[in-house]
Amino acid sequence: MRKIVSILCISLILVISGCNHYSKPKISEERAKSIVLKRHTQNIGKVEIKSVIHNGNEYIVEWGNKENCENGTDYINDENGKIIKGEASIC
């Protein structure tokens, strides 16, 4: 019984220490927003940020442009600010 408890404790410590591997993003949420705005701002309408979520090592930025009938989601690397992936749709 004692051996089982020891194994469970060690396993729990390994799981907890593995889950705490979180690093602070190098770019701010505001910087991620500005990257998306710069990418999608054109002559027609105004791009608005709908939401920003930080997940793992990326910012997920949802945006829209009502006048241009366009919206989408961009995934921004939180270390260097590069766009990992972008999805957009037009009405």
N, C-alpha and C positions, 0 to 999 in steps of 0.2 A: 504494500500500500504506500509506503514511504517513497519508494522508487517511482511510482506512478505520479505522485504529487510533485516530486522534483522535476520529472519530465514535463508535466503540464506547466509548471512555473517557468521553466526555461523556454518552452514553446511560446508562452504568453509574452515573455520579455522580448523574444525575437520578433514576434508579430508587431508589438507596440513600437519597437525601435525602428522597424522597417516602414511603418506608417508615418513616422514623424520626419521623414526626409523631405522637408519643405524649404524651399529657398525663396527669399524675397525677390519680387520682380525687379529688373533693372530699369524698366521704363514704367512710367506712371500710367494710370488709367486715362488721365487727360491727354497724355502723349499718344496713346492708342486711338483716342477719339480724333485727335487732329490728323493722324495718319489716314484714317478712313475719310474724314471730311476732304482732305486734300486730294485723295484718289478719286472721289466721286463728284466733286463740285465741277459743274460745267456751266454753260451759258443759260440753260433753262432751269428755273426753279432753285430751291434751296434745300440742301441735304440736311436732314435732322437725325440725330442719334436717338434711337428708341430705347436701347438698353446696352449695358456693358456688364459682362460677367467674366471674372477671372477663374479659369479652370485649368488646373495642372500648370503647364508652362506657357499658356496662351490666354489672350483676351479674346472673347467672343463678342463682337460688336454688331448689333443689329441697327440698320439705318434705313431711311426712306426719303423719297423726294416726291411729294404729292403732285407738283406741277408737271413733272416729267413722267409720272405714273411708274416709278421705278422703286424697288426696295431690295434689300438683301442682307447678307451676313458675311462679315469678314473675320478671319481668324488671324490674330496678330501675335507673333512670337514675343514673349515678355522679356527676352534677353536683348534682342537687337532691333525690334520694331519692324521686322520684315513681315509681309503678308504671306502667311502659310497657305491659305486657301481663301477664295472668295466665291460667294454664291449670289447671283442677282436674278431678278425677274422683272419683266416689263409687262404692264397690263395689256 
